[in-house]
Each structure stands twice: as structure tokens, then as C-alpha cells.
Amino acid sequence: MNEAELLSRITSDPQIFGGKPIIRGHRLAVEHVLGMLGAGDSPETILAGYPWLTGEDLRACLVFARRSVAQERIEPLPASLAA
């Protein structure tokens, strides 16, 4: 899966967390996933805690973070456009 496909998993909905980037329209913010990874939680632990989450979702969060740090322009998809 390329970066564009991964980033399509990150959406933004003004009605959820004030428009912060979230994973595929769910109420799980990208920053929360990054915080869990940064705290030392393994991907397996995170995936076990969120059964609907996939490894690609975790990778999408990391790609989003890398692009944000690199100051690349990132436009999360509006939740209404996410499939």
C-alpha cells in the first residue's frame, strides 16, 4: 500500500474532536495512536484493544506524522468522502 492509499485512511470531521485527524471516521484520533506507540505500546497491543483497527491504519498514522514533521501539506479527507 503506497502513502496516498495509507493517508486515505485518515479523515477529518468537524463534528469529531473538533476536526482533528482521525482514523477512517472512527472516534480515534491519530494523535492518540501516536501517543500509544510513543508510550511503548506494541502494535499488537493496540490492535488487540481496537479490533476494528488494522496494521495499515497504524502505518497511516506514522506516515501522517512523518509528513507533518516534514511540513508537507496534508489534507485529511473529509469524513463524508471516505469510503
PDB file with SEQRES, HELIX, SHEET and CRYST1 records, atoms N, CA, C and O in Angstrom:
SEQRES   1 A   83  MET ASN GLU ALA GLU LEU LEU SER ARG ILE THR SER ASP          
SEQRES   2 A   83  PRO GLN ILE PHE GLY GLY LYS PRO ILE ILE ARG GLY HIS          
SEQRES   3 A   83  ARG LEU ALA VAL GLU HIS VAL LEU GLY MET LEU GLY ALA          
SEQRES   4 A   83  GLY ASP SER PRO GLU THR ILE LEU ALA GLY TYR PRO TRP          
SEQRES   5 A   83  LEU THR GLY GLU ASP LEU ARG ALA CYS LEU VAL PHE ALA          
SEQRES   6 A   83  ARG ARG SER VAL ALA GLN GLU ARG ILE GLU PRO LEU PRO          
SEQRES   7 A   83  ALA SER LEU ALA ALA                                          
HELIX    1 AA1 GLU A    3  LEU A    7  1                                   5    
HELIX    2 AA2 PHE A   17  GLY A   19  5                                   3    
HELIX    3 AA3 VAL A   30  GLY A   38  1                                   9    
HELIX    4 AA4 PRO A   43  GLY A   49  1                                   7    
HELIX    5 AA5 GLY A   55  VAL A   69  1                                  15    
HELIX    6 AA6 ALA A   79  LEU A   81  5                                   3    
SHEET    1 AA1 3 PRO A  21  ILE A  23  0                                        
SHEET    2 AA1 3 ILE A  10  SER A  12 -1                                        
SHEET    3 AA1 3 LEU A  77  PRO A  78  1                                        
CRYST1    1.000    1.000    1.000  90.00  90.00  90.00 P 1           1          
ATOM      1  N   MET A   1       0.850  -1.167   0.000  1.00  0.00           N  
ATOM      2  CA  MET A   1       0.000   0.000   0.000  1.00  0.00           C  
ATOM      3  C   MET A   1       0.903   1.239   0.000  1.00  0.00           C  
ATOM      4  O   MET A   1       1.791   1.363   0.843  1.00  0.00           O  
ATOM      5  N   ASN A   2       0.672   2.151  -0.946  1.00  0.00           N  
ATOM      6  CA  ASN A   2       1.513   3.347  -1.025  1.00  0.00           C  
ATOM      7  C   ASN A   2       1.026   4.411  -0.035  1.00  0.00           C  
ATOM      8  O   ASN A   2      -0.018   4.254   0.599  1.00  0.00           O  
ATOM      9  N   GLU A   3       1.796   5.488   0.085  1.00  0.00           N  
ATOM     10  CA  GLU A   3       1.473   6.523   1.072  1.00  0.00           C  
ATOM     11  C   GLU A   3       0.130   7.174   0.820  1.00  0.00           C  
ATOM     12  O   GLU A   3      -0.599   7.467   1.767  1.00  0.00           O  
ATOM     13  N   ALA A   4      -0.211   7.406  -0.434  1.00  0.00           N  
ATOM     14  CA  ALA A   4      -1.505   8.030  -0.736  1.00  0.00           C  
ATOM     15  C   ALA A   4      -2.650   7.131  -0.273  1.00  0.00           C  
ATOM     16  O   ALA A   4      -3.639   7.614   0.278  1.00  0.00           O  
ATOM     17  N   GLU A   5      -2.516   5.836  -0.494  1.00  0.00           N  
ATOM     18  CA  GLU A   5      -3.551   4.905  -0.051  1.00  0.00           C  
ATOM     19  C   GLU A   5      -3.622   4.863   1.476  1.00  0.00           C  
ATOM     20  O   GLU A   5      -4.709   4.823   2.053  1.00  0.00           O  
ATOM     21  N   LEU A   6      -2.470   4.873   2.116  1.00  0.00           N  
ATOM     22  CA  LEU A   6      -2.461   4.890   3.579  1.00  0.00           C  
ATOM     23  C   LEU A   6      -3.103   6.164   4.110  1.00  0.00           C  
ATOM     24  O   LEU A   6      -3.909   6.112   5.040  1.00  0.00           O  
ATOM     25  N   LEU A   7      -2.756   7.294   3.533  1.00  0.00           N  
ATOM     26  CA  LEU A   7      -3.292   8.564   4.015  1.00  0.00           C  
ATOM     27  C   LEU A   7      -4.796   8.702   3.770  1.00  0.00           C  
ATOM     28  O   LEU A   7      -5.462   9.496   4.434  1.00  0.00           O  
ATOM     29  N   SER A   8      -5.328   7.936   2.822  1.00  0.00           N  
ATOM     30  CA  SER A   8      -6.775   7.986   2.597  1.00  0.00           C  
ATOM     31  C   SER A   8      -7.535   7.399   3.792  1.00  0.00           C  
ATOM     32  O   SER A   8      -8.750   7.572   3.897  1.00  0.00           O  
ATOM     33  N   ARG A   9      -6.836   6.716   4.681  1.00  0.00           N  
ATOM     34  CA  ARG A   9      -7.444   6.175   5.892  1.00  0.00           C  
ATOM     35  C   ARG A   9      -7.586   7.234   6.985  1.00  0.00           C  
ATOM     36  O   ARG A   9      -8.286   7.017   7.974  1.00  0.00           O  
ATOM     37  N   ILE A  10      -6.935   8.361   6.811  1.00  0.00           N  
ATOM     38  CA  ILE A  10      -7.010   9.456   7.786  1.00  0.00           C  
ATOM     39  C   ILE A  10      -8.052  10.445   7.298  1.00  0.00           C  
ATOM     40  O   ILE A  10      -7.967  10.960   6.183  1.00  0.00           O  
ATOM     41  N   THR A  11      -9.036  10.703   8.149  1.00  0.00           N  
ATOM     42  CA  THR A  11     -10.112  11.614   7.779  1.00  0.00           C  
ATOM     43  C   THR A  11     -10.221  12.724   8.816  1.00  0.00           C  
ATOM     44  O   THR A  11      -9.565  12.701   9.858  1.00  0.00           O  
ATOM     45  N   SER A  12     -11.059  13.679   8.501  1.00  0.00           N  
ATOM     46  CA  SER A  12     -11.304  14.784   9.415  1.00  0.00           C  
ATOM     47  C   SER A  12     -12.788  15.115   9.364  1.00  0.00           C  
ATOM     48  O   SER A  12     -13.367  15.251   8.286  1.00  0.00           O  
ATOM     49  N   ASP A  13     -13.395  15.240  10.528  1.00  0.00           N  
ATOM     50  CA  ASP A  13     -14.812  15.569  10.629  1.00  0.00           C  
ATOM     51  C   ASP A  13     -14.955  16.639  11.696  1.00  0.00           C  
ATOM     52  O   ASP A  13     -14.613  16.401  12.854  1.00  0.00           O  
ATOM     53  N   PRO A  14     -15.451  17.811  11.332  1.00  0.00           N  
ATOM     54  CA  PRO A  14     -15.571  18.885  12.324  1.00  0.00           C  
ATOM     55  C   PRO A  14     -16.415  18.497  13.539  1.00  0.00           C  
ATOM     56  O   PRO A  14     -16.293  19.114  14.598  1.00  0.00           O  
ATOM     57  N   GLN A  15     -17.261  17.492  13.398  1.00  0.00           N  
ATOM     58  CA  GLN A  15     -18.118  17.053  14.495  1.00  0.00           C  
ATOM     59  C   GLN A  15     -17.408  16.077  15.446  1.00  0.00           C  
ATOM     60  O   GLN A  15     -17.935  15.748  16.509  1.00  0.00           O  
ATOM     61  N   ILE A  16     -16.216  15.620  15.058  1.00  0.00           N  
ATOM     62  CA  ILE A  16     -15.485  14.669  15.888  1.00  0.00           C  
ATOM     63  C   ILE A  16     -14.154  15.290  16.293  1.00  0.00           C  
ATOM     64  O   ILE A  16     -13.331  15.617  15.438  1.00  0.00           O  
ATOM     65  N   PHE A  17     -13.947  15.450  17.582  1.00  0.00           N  
ATOM     66  CA  PHE A  17     -12.706  16.015  18.135  1.00  0.00           C  
ATOM     67  C   PHE A  17     -12.333  17.343  17.493  1.00  0.00           C  
ATOM     68  O   PHE A  17     -11.153  17.628  17.285  1.00  0.00           O  
ATOM     69  N   GLY A  18     -13.322  18.143  17.183  1.00  0.00           N  
ATOM     70  CA  GLY A  18     -13.057  19.475  16.629  1.00  0.00           C  
ATOM     71  C   GLY A  18     -12.330  19.468  15.298  1.00  0.00           C  
ATOM     72  O   GLY A  18     -11.655  20.438  14.953  1.00  0.00           O  
ATOM     73  N   GLY A  19     -12.462  18.383  14.547  1.00  0.00           N  
ATOM     74  CA  GLY A  19     -11.835  18.314  13.234  1.00  0.00           C  
ATOM     75  C   GLY A  19     -10.424  17.756  13.230  1.00  0.00           C  
ATOM     76  O   GLY A  19      -9.758  17.768  12.195  1.00  0.00           O  
ATOM     77  N   LYS A  20      -9.952  17.261  14.386  1.00  0.00           N  
ATOM     78  CA  LYS A  20      -8.613  16.652  14.407  1.00  0.00           C  
ATOM     79  C   LYS A  20      -8.594  15.430  13.498  1.00  0.00           C  
ATOM     80  O   LYS A  20      -9.626  14.785  13.313  1.00  0.00           O  
ATOM     81  N   PRO A  21      -7.441  15.104  12.930  1.00  0.00           N  
ATOM     82  CA  PRO A  21      -7.344  13.917  12.088  1.00  0.00           C  
ATOM     83  C   PRO A  21      -7.675  12.649  12.885  1.00  0.00           C  
ATOM     84  O   PRO A  21      -7.165  12.430  13.984  1.00  0.00           O  
ATOM     85  N   ILE A  22      -8.535  11.834  12.300  1.00  0.00           N  
ATOM     86  CA  ILE A  22      -8.968  10.591  12.928  1.00  0.00           C  
ATOM     87  C   ILE A  22      -8.798   9.439  11.944  1.00  0.00           C  
ATOM     88  O   ILE A  22      -8.547   9.657  10.759  1.00  0.00           O  
ATOM     89  N   ILE A  23      -8.935   8.235  12.431  1.00  0.00           N  
ATOM     90  CA  ILE A  23      -8.769   7.054  11.591  1.00  0.00           C  
ATOM     91  C   ILE A  23     -10.112   6.629  11.033  1.00  0.00           C  
ATOM     92  O   ILE A  23     -11.018   6.250  11.775  1.00  0.00           O  
ATOM     93  N   ARG A  24     -10.229   6.695   9.723  1.00  0.00           N  
ATOM     94  CA  ARG A  24     -11.372   6.206   8.966  1.00  0.00           C  
ATOM     95  C   ARG A  24     -12.724   6.551   9.564  1.00  0.00           C  
ATOM     96  O   ARG A  24     -13.627   5.714   9.582  1.00  0.00           O  
ATOM     97  N   GLY A  25     -12.871   7.753  10.046  1.00  0.00           N  
ATOM     98  CA  GLY A  25     -14.158   8.176  10.555  1.00  0.00           C  
ATOM     99  C   GLY A  25     -14.521   7.662  11.934  1.00  0.00           C  
ATOM    100  O   GLY A  25     -15.603   7.975  12.431  1.00  0.00           O  
ATOM    101  N   HIS A  26     -13.666   6.894  12.563  1.00  0.00           N  
ATOM    102  CA  HIS A  26     -13.919   6.419  13.917  1.00  0.00           C  
ATOM    103  C   HIS A  26     -13.497   7.497  14.915  1.00  0.00           C  
ATOM    104  O   HIS A  26     -12.828   8.464  14.552  1.00  0.00           O  
ATOM    105  N   ARG A  27     -13.880   7.325  16.123  1.00  0.00           N  
ATOM    106  CA  ARG A  27     -13.513   8.281  17.172  1.00  0.00           C  
ATOM    107  C   ARG A  27     -12.189   7.895  17.810  1.00  0.00           C  
ATOM    108  O   ARG A  27     -12.087   7.718  19.024  1.00  0.00           O  
ATOM    109  N   LEU A  28     -11.185   7.772  16.964  1.00  0.00           N  
ATOM    110  CA  LEU A  28      -9.829   7.501  17.442  1.00  0.00           C  
ATOM    111  C   LEU A  28      -8.896   8.454  16.696  1.00  0.00           C  
ATOM    112  O   LEU A  28      -8.662   8.315  15.496  1.00  0.00           O  
ATOM    113  N   ALA A  29      -8.374   9.418  17.441  1.00  0.00           N  
ATOM    114  CA  ALA A  29      -7.525  10.441  16.841  1.00  0.00           C  
ATOM    115  C   ALA A  29      -6.141   9.879  16.524  1.00  0.00           C  
ATOM    116  O   ALA A  29      -5.616   9.029  17.244  1.00  0.00           O  
ATOM    117  N   VAL A  30      -5.572  10.366  15.444  1.00  0.00           N  
ATOM    118  CA  VAL A  30      -4.212   9.992  15.054  1.00  0.00           C  
ATOM    119  C   VAL A  30      -3.257  10.268  16.211  1.00  0.00           C  
ATOM    120  O   VAL A  30      -2.376   9.457  16.497  1.00  0.00           O  
ATOM    121  N   GLU A  31      -3.425  11.396  16.867  1.00  0.00           N  
ATOM    122  CA  GLU A  31      -2.514  11.741  17.967  1.00  0.00           C  
ATOM    123  C   GLU A  31      -2.596  10.726  19.104  1.00  0.00           C  
ATOM    124  O   GLU A  31      -1.603  10.490  19.792  1.00  0.00           O  
ATOM    125  N   HIS A  32      -3.761  10.127  19.307  1.00  0.00           N  
ATOM    126  CA  HIS A  32      -3.898   9.119  20.355  1.00  0.00           C  
ATOM    127  C   HIS A  32      -3.103   7.864  19.999  1.00  0.00           C  
ATOM    128  O   HIS A  32      -2.414   7.296  20.846  1.00  0.00           O  
ATOM    129  N   VAL A  33      -3.204   7.440  18.752  1.00  0.00           N  
ATOM    130  CA  VAL A  33      -2.446   6.270  18.306  1.00  0.00           C  
ATOM    131  C   VAL A  33      -0.952   6.543  18.429  1.00  0.00           C  
ATOM    132  O   VAL A  33      -0.200   5.695  18.910  1.00  0.00           O  
ATOM    133  N   LEU A  34      -0.525   7.713  18.000  1.00  0.00           N  
ATOM    134  CA  LEU A  34       0.895   8.065  18.100  1.00  0.00           C  
ATOM    135  C   LEU A  34       1.341   8.105  19.556  1.00  0.00           C  
ATOM    136  O   LEU A  34       2.457   7.698  19.880  1.00  0.00           O  
ATOM    137  N   GLY A  35       0.479   8.589  20.422  1.00  0.00           N  
ATOM    138  CA  GLY A  35       0.790   8.621  21.846  1.00  0.00           C  
ATOM    139  C   GLY A  35       0.968   7.222  22.421  1.00  0.00           C  
ATOM    140  O   GLY A  35       1.868   6.986  23.228  1.00  0.00           O  
ATOM    141  N   MET A  36       0.106   6.291  22.004  1.00  0.00           N  
ATOM    142  CA  MET A  36       0.232   4.907  22.475  1.00  0.00           C  
ATOM    143  C   MET A  36       1.544   4.294  21.991  1.00  0.00           C  
ATOM    144  O   MET A  36       2.249   3.637  22.757  1.00  0.00           O  
ATOM    145  N   LEU A  37       1.870   4.514  20.709  1.00  0.00           N  
ATOM    146  CA  LEU A  37       3.131   3.995  20.174  1.00  0.00           C  
ATOM    147  C   LEU A  37       4.319   4.629  20.894  1.00  0.00           C  
ATOM    148  O   LEU A  37       5.279   3.941  21.241  1.00  0.00           O  
ATOM    149  N   GLY A  38       4.250   5.935  21.117  1.00  0.00           N  
ATOM    150  CA  GLY A  38       5.324   6.639  21.806  1.00  0.00           C  
ATOM    151  C   GLY A  38       5.496   6.197  23.253  1.00  0.00           C  
ATOM    152  O   GLY A  38       6.596   6.266  23.801  1.00  0.00           O  
ATOM    153  N   ALA A  39       4.408   5.744  23.871  1.00  0.00           N  
ATOM    154  CA  ALA A  39       4.463   5.275  25.255  1.00  0.00           C  
ATOM    155  C   ALA A  39       5.003   3.852  25.346  1.00  0.00           C  
ATOM    156  O   ALA A  39       5.204   3.320  26.438  1.00  0.00           O  
ATOM    157  N   GLY A  40       5.234   3.244  24.182  1.00  0.00           N  
ATOM    158  CA  GLY A  40       5.807   1.910  24.190  1.00  0.00           C  
ATOM    159  C   GLY A  40       4.830   0.781  23.938  1.00  0.00           C  
ATOM    160  O   GLY A  40       5.222  -0.385  23.956  1.00  0.00           O  
ATOM    161  N   ASP A  41       3.562   1.102  23.704  1.00  0.00           N  
ATOM    162  CA  ASP A  41       2.607   0.046  23.370  1.00  0.00           C  
ATOM    163  C   ASP A  41       2.992  -0.575  22.038  1.00  0.00           C  
ATOM    164  O   ASP A  41       3.336   0.131  21.090  1.00  0.00           O  
ATOM    165  N   SER A  42       2.933  -1.875  21.970  1.00  0.00           N  
ATOM    166  CA  SER A  42       3.264  -2.555  20.719  1.00  0.00           C  
ATOM    167  C   SER A  42       2.086  -2.456  19.762  1.00  0.00           C  
ATOM    168  O   SER A  42       0.945  -2.302  20.198  1.00  0.00           O  
ATOM    169  N   PRO A  43       2.351  -2.541  18.471  1.00  0.00           N  
ATOM    170  CA  PRO A  43       1.238  -2.564  17.510  1.00  0.00           C  
ATOM    171  C   PRO A  43       0.231  -3.675  17.840  1.00  0.00           C  
ATOM    172  O   PRO A  43      -0.976  -3.478  17.699  1.00  0.00           O  
ATOM    173  N   GLU A  44       0.719  -4.827  18.273  1.00  0.00           N  
ATOM    174  CA  GLU A  44      -0.174  -5.938  18.604  1.00  0.00           C  
ATOM    175  C   GLU A  44      -1.108  -5.577  19.758  1.00  0.00           C  
ATOM    176  O   GLU A  44      -2.289  -5.924  19.736  1.00  0.00           O  
ATOM    177  N   THR A  45      -0.582  -4.884  20.762  1.00  0.00           N  
ATOM    178  CA  THR A  45      -1.402  -4.469  21.896  1.00  0.00           C  
ATOM    179  C   THR A  45      -2.470  -3.476  21.455  1.00  0.00           C  
ATOM    180  O   THR A  45      -3.627  -3.576  21.863  1.00  0.00           O  
ATOM    181  N   ILE A  46      -2.081  -2.528  20.630  1.00  0.00           N  
ATOM    182  CA  ILE A  46      -3.031  -1.525  20.137  1.00  0.00           C  
ATOM    183  C   ILE A  46      -4.109  -2.202  19.300  1.00  0.00           C  
ATOM    184  O   ILE A  46      -5.294  -1.913  19.468  1.00  0.00           O  
ATOM    185  N   LEU A  47      -3.716  -3.091  18.408  1.00  0.00           N  
ATOM    186  CA  LEU A  47      -4.684  -3.778  17.554  1.00  0.00           C  
ATOM    187  C   LEU A  47      -5.633  -4.651  18.377  1.00  0.00           C  
ATOM    188  O   LEU A  47      -6.810  -4.779  18.039  1.00  0.00           O  
ATOM    189  N   ALA A  48      -5.130  -5.244  19.442  1.00  0.00           N  
ATOM    190  CA  ALA A  48      -5.992  -6.060  20.314  1.00  0.00           C  
ATOM    191  C   ALA A  48      -7.009  -5.192  21.041  1.00  0.00           C  
ATOM    192  O   ALA A  48      -8.134  -5.627  21.289  1.00  0.00           O  
ATOM    193  N   GLY A  49      -6.621  -3.970  21.384  1.00  0.00           N  
ATOM    194  CA  GLY A  49      -7.517  -3.059  22.091  1.00  0.00           C  
ATOM    195  C   GLY A  49      -8.553  -2.402  21.205  1.00  0.00           C  
ATOM    196  O   GLY A  49      -9.582  -1.928  21.688  1.00  0.00           O  
ATOM    197  N   TYR A  50      -8.291  -2.371  19.929  1.00  0.00           N  
ATOM    198  CA  TYR A  50      -9.199  -1.758  18.953  1.00  0.00           C  
ATOM    199  C   TYR A  50      -9.394  -2.759  17.813  1.00  0.00           C  
ATOM    200  O   TYR A  50      -8.696  -2.679  16.802  1.00  0.00           O  
ATOM    201  N   PRO A  51     -10.328  -3.697  17.958  1.00  0.00           N  
ATOM    202  CA  PRO A  51     -10.462  -4.793  16.998  1.00  0.00           C  
ATOM    203  C   PRO A  51     -10.734  -4.358  15.557  1.00  0.00           C  
ATOM    204  O   PRO A  51     -10.423  -5.102  14.626  1.00  0.00           O  
ATOM    205  N   TRP A  52     -11.299  -3.188  15.359  1.00  0.00           N  
ATOM    206  CA  TRP A  52     -11.593  -2.699  14.011  1.00  0.00           C  
ATOM    207  C   TRP A  52     -10.379  -2.052  13.353  1.00  0.00           C  
ATOM    208  O   TRP A  52     -10.386  -1.790  12.150  1.00  0.00           O  
ATOM    209  N   LEU A  53      -9.344  -1.795  14.135  1.00  0.00           N  
ATOM    210  CA  LEU A  53      -8.124  -1.158  13.642  1.00  0.00           C  
ATOM    211  C   LEU A  53      -7.264  -2.185  12.908  1.00  0.00           C  
ATOM    212  O   LEU A  53      -7.270  -3.368  13.248  1.00  0.00           O  
ATOM    213  N   THR A  54      -6.529  -1.725  11.903  1.00  0.00           N  
ATOM    214  CA  THR A  54      -5.643  -2.622  11.147  1.00  0.00           C  
ATOM    215  C   THR A  54      -4.206  -2.116  11.213  1.00  0.00           C  
ATOM    216  O   THR A  54      -3.945  -0.980  11.609  1.00  0.00           O  
ATOM    217  N   GLY A  55      -3.297  -2.972  10.822  1.00  0.00           N  
ATOM    218  CA  GLY A  55      -1.892  -2.574  10.740  1.00  0.00           C  
ATOM    219  C   GLY A  55      -1.693  -1.423   9.766  1.00  0.00           C  
ATOM    220  O   GLY A  55      -0.836  -0.565   9.979  1.00  0.00           O  
ATOM    221  N   GLU A  56      -2.482  -1.405   8.702  1.00  0.00           N  
ATOM    222  CA  GLU A  56      -2.390  -0.308   7.738  1.00  0.00           C  
ATOM    223  C   GLU A  56      -2.817   1.011   8.367  1.00  0.00           C  
ATOM    224  O   GLU A  56      -2.277   2.064   8.028  1.00  0.00           O  
ATOM    225  N   ASP A  57      -3.785   0.961   9.284  1.00  0.00           N  
ATOM    226  CA  ASP A  57      -4.193   2.178   9.990  1.00  0.00           C  
ATOM    227  C   ASP A  57      -3.034   2.724  10.832  1.00  0.00           C  
ATOM    228  O   ASP A  57      -2.798   3.932  10.873  1.00  0.00           O  
ATOM    229  N   LEU A  58      -2.321   1.822  11.496  1.00  0.00           N  
ATOM    230  CA  LEU A  58      -1.159   2.255  12.291  1.00  0.00           C  
ATOM    231  C   LEU A  58      -0.096   2.864  11.389  1.00  0.00           C  
ATOM    232  O   LEU A  58       0.483   3.900  11.716  1.00  0.00           O  
ATOM    233  N   ARG A  59       0.159   2.226  10.261  1.00  0.00           N  
ATOM    234  CA  ARG A  59       1.126   2.762   9.304  1.00  0.00           C  
ATOM    235  C   ARG A  59       0.677   4.121   8.784  1.00  0.00           C  
ATOM    236  O   ARG A  59       1.501   5.014   8.588  1.00  0.00           O  
ATOM    237  N   ALA A  60      -0.622   4.282   8.561  1.00  0.00           N  
ATOM    238  CA  ALA A  60      -1.149   5.561   8.083  1.00  0.00           C  
ATOM    239  C   ALA A  60      -0.868   6.667   9.099  1.00  0.00           C  
ATOM    240  O   ALA A  60      -0.535   7.789   8.717  1.00  0.00           O  
ATOM    241  N   CYS A  61      -1.000   6.360  10.383  1.00  0.00           N  
ATOM    242  CA  CYS A  61      -0.703   7.345  11.427  1.00  0.00           C  
ATOM    243  C   CYS A  61       0.764   7.748  11.388  1.00  0.00           C  
ATOM    244  O   CYS A  61       1.094   8.925  11.538  1.00  0.00           O  
ATOM    245  N   LEU A  62       1.639   6.777  11.187  1.00  0.00           N  
ATOM    246  CA  LEU A  62       3.067   7.075  11.121  1.00  0.00           C  
ATOM    247  C   LEU A  62       3.421   7.903   9.891  1.00  0.00           C  
ATOM    248  O   LEU A  62       4.239   8.819   9.975  1.00  0.00           O  
ATOM    249  N   VAL A  63       2.813   7.590   8.756  1.00  0.00           N  
ATOM    250  CA  VAL A  63       3.043   8.376   7.540  1.00  0.00           C  
ATOM    251  C   VAL A  63       2.541   9.798   7.751  1.00  0.00           C  
ATOM    252  O   VAL A  63       3.213  10.760   7.378  1.00  0.00           O  
ATOM    253  N   PHE A  64       1.358   9.932   8.350  1.00  0.00           N  
ATOM    254  CA  PHE A  64       0.801  11.249   8.630  1.00  0.00           C  
ATOM    255  C   PHE A  64       1.746  12.047   9.520  1.00  0.00           C  
ATOM    256  O   PHE A  64       1.991  13.227   9.264  1.00  0.00           O  
ATOM    257  N   ALA A  65       2.279  11.415  10.562  1.00  0.00           N  
ATOM    258  CA  ALA A  65       3.200  12.089  11.474  1.00  0.00           C  
ATOM    259  C   ALA A  65       4.477  12.498  10.754  1.00  0.00           C  
ATOM    260  O   ALA A  65       4.960  13.615  10.935  1.00  0.00           O  
ATOM    261  N   ARG A  66       5.026  11.604   9.942  1.00  0.00           N  
ATOM    262  CA  ARG A  66       6.254  11.928   9.222  1.00  0.00           C  
ATOM    263  C   ARG A  66       6.041  13.118   8.308  1.00  0.00           C  
ATOM    264  O   ARG A  66       6.872  14.024   8.257  1.00  0.00           O  
ATOM    265  N   ARG A  67       4.933  13.119   7.587  1.00  0.00           N  
ATOM    266  CA  ARG A  67       4.667  14.245   6.685  1.00  0.00           C  
ATOM    267  C   ARG A  67       4.425  15.533   7.454  1.00  0.00           C  
ATOM    268  O   ARG A  67       4.812  16.611   7.004  1.00  0.00           O  
ATOM    269  N   SER A  68       3.791  15.428   8.601  1.00  0.00           N  
ATOM    270  CA  SER A  68       3.554  16.620   9.418  1.00  0.00           C  
ATOM    271  C   SER A  68       4.868  17.215   9.912  1.00  0.00           C  
ATOM    272  O   SER A  68       5.059  18.431   9.880  1.00  0.00           O  
ATOM    273  N   VAL A  69       5.764  16.358  10.364  1.00  0.00           N  
ATOM    274  CA  VAL A  69       7.062  16.812  10.853  1.00  0.00           C  
ATOM    275  C   VAL A  69       7.883  17.391   9.698  1.00  0.00           C  
ATOM    276  O   VAL A  69       8.635  18.349   9.878  1.00  0.00           O  
ATOM    277  N   ALA A  70       7.731  16.810   8.534  1.00  0.00           N  
ATOM    278  CA  ALA A  70       8.465  17.296   7.363  1.00  0.00           C  
ATOM    279  C   ALA A  70       7.834  18.566   6.796  1.00  0.00           C  
ATOM    280  O   ALA A  70       8.334  19.145   5.832  1.00  0.00           O  
ATOM    281  N   GLN A  71       6.741  18.986   7.404  1.00  0.00           N  
ATOM    282  CA  GLN A  71       5.998  20.178   6.997  1.00  0.00           C  
ATOM    283  C   GLN A  71       5.480  20.074   5.570  1.00  0.00           C  
ATOM    284  O   GLN A  71       5.409  21.066   4.845  1.00  0.00           O  
ATOM    285  N   GLU A  72       5.118  18.856   5.180  1.00  0.00           N  
ATOM    286  CA  GLU A  72       4.480  18.657   3.885  1.00  0.00           C  
ATOM    287  C   GLU A  72       3.006  18.972   4.044  1.00  0.00           C  
ATOM    288  O   GLU A  72       2.434  18.786   5.118  1.00  0.00           O  
ATOM    289  N   ARG A  73       2.408  19.440   2.995  1.00  0.00           N  
ATOM    290  CA  ARG A  73       0.980  19.748   3.037  1.00  0.00           C  
ATOM    291  C   ARG A  73       0.198  18.441   3.069  1.00  0.00           C  
ATOM    292  O   ARG A  73       0.378  17.569   2.218  1.00  0.00           O  
ATOM    293  N   ILE A  74      -0.678  18.324   4.071  1.00  0.00           N  
ATOM    294  CA  ILE A  74      -1.508  17.133   4.228  1.00  0.00           C  
ATOM    295  C   ILE A  74      -2.945  17.605   4.389  1.00  0.00           C  
ATOM    296  O   ILE A  74      -3.238  18.460   5.225  1.00  0.00           O  
ATOM    297  N   GLU A  75      -3.812  17.058   3.606  1.00  0.00           N  
ATOM    298  CA  GLU A  75      -5.230  17.369   3.715  1.00  0.00           C  
ATOM    299  C   GLU A  75      -5.982  16.086   4.023  1.00  0.00           C  
ATOM    300  O   GLU A  75      -6.241  15.297   3.114  1.00  0.00           O  
ATOM    301  N   PRO A  76      -6.346  15.850   5.304  1.00  0.00           N  
ATOM    302  CA  PRO A  76      -7.140  14.666   5.597  1.00  0.00           C  
ATOM    303  C   PRO A  76      -8.444  14.721   4.800  1.00  0.00           C  
ATOM    304  O   PRO A  76      -9.019  15.794   4.615  1.00  0.00           O  
ATOM    305  N   LEU A  77      -8.898  13.584   4.340  1.00  0.00           N  
ATOM    306  CA  LEU A  77     -10.167  13.528   3.619  1.00  0.00           C  
ATOM    307  C   LEU A  77     -11.306  13.896   4.542  1.00  0.00           C  
ATOM    308  O   LEU A  77     -11.326  13.476   5.699  1.00  0.00           O  
ATOM    309  N   PRO A  78     -12.262  14.678   4.047  1.00  0.00           N  
ATOM    310  CA  PRO A  78     -13.465  14.882   4.847  1.00  0.00           C  
ATOM    311  C   PRO A  78     -14.129  13.525   5.074  1.00  0.00           C  
ATOM    312  O   PRO A  78     -14.143  12.686   4.174  1.00  0.00           O  
ATOM    313  N   ALA A  79     -14.668  13.308   6.245  1.00  0.00           N  
ATOM    314  CA  ALA A  79     -15.278  12.019   6.564  1.00  0.00           C  
ATOM    315  C   ALA A  79     -16.377  11.681   5.565  1.00  0.00           C  
ATOM    316  O   ALA A  79     -16.608  10.506   5.280  1.00  0.00           O  
ATOM    317  N   SER A  80     -17.046  12.673   5.038  1.00  0.00           N  
ATOM    318  CA  SER A  80     -18.127  12.419   4.091  1.00  0.00           C  
ATOM    319  C   SER A  80     -17.620  11.834   2.778  1.00  0.00           C  
ATOM    320  O   SER A  80     -18.406  11.242   2.038  1.00  0.00           O  
ATOM    321  N   LEU A  81     -16.338  11.979   2.464  1.00  0.00           N  
ATOM    322  CA  LEU A  81     -15.759  11.443   1.229  1.00  0.00           C  
ATOM    323  C   LEU A  81     -15.067  10.107   1.421  1.00  0.00           C  
ATOM    324  O   LEU A  81     -14.758   9.421   0.447  1.00  0.00           O  
ATOM    325  N   ALA A  82     -14.821   9.733   2.662  1.00  0.00           N  
ATOM    326  CA  ALA A  82     -14.114   8.472   2.939  1.00  0.00           C  
ATOM    327  C   ALA A  82     -15.038   7.305   2.635  1.00  0.00           C  
ATOM    328  O   ALA A  82     -16.234   7.342   2.925  1.00  0.00           O  
ATOM    329  N   ALA A  83     -14.459   6.276   2.048  1.00  0.00           N  
ATOM    330  CA  ALA A  83     -15.290   5.102   1.700  1.00  0.00           C  
ATOM    331  C   ALA A  83     -15.355   4.122   2.828  1.00  0.00           C  
ATOM    332  O   ALA A  83     -16.006   3.085   2.707  1.00  0.00           O  
TER     333      ALA A  83                                                      
END                                                                             
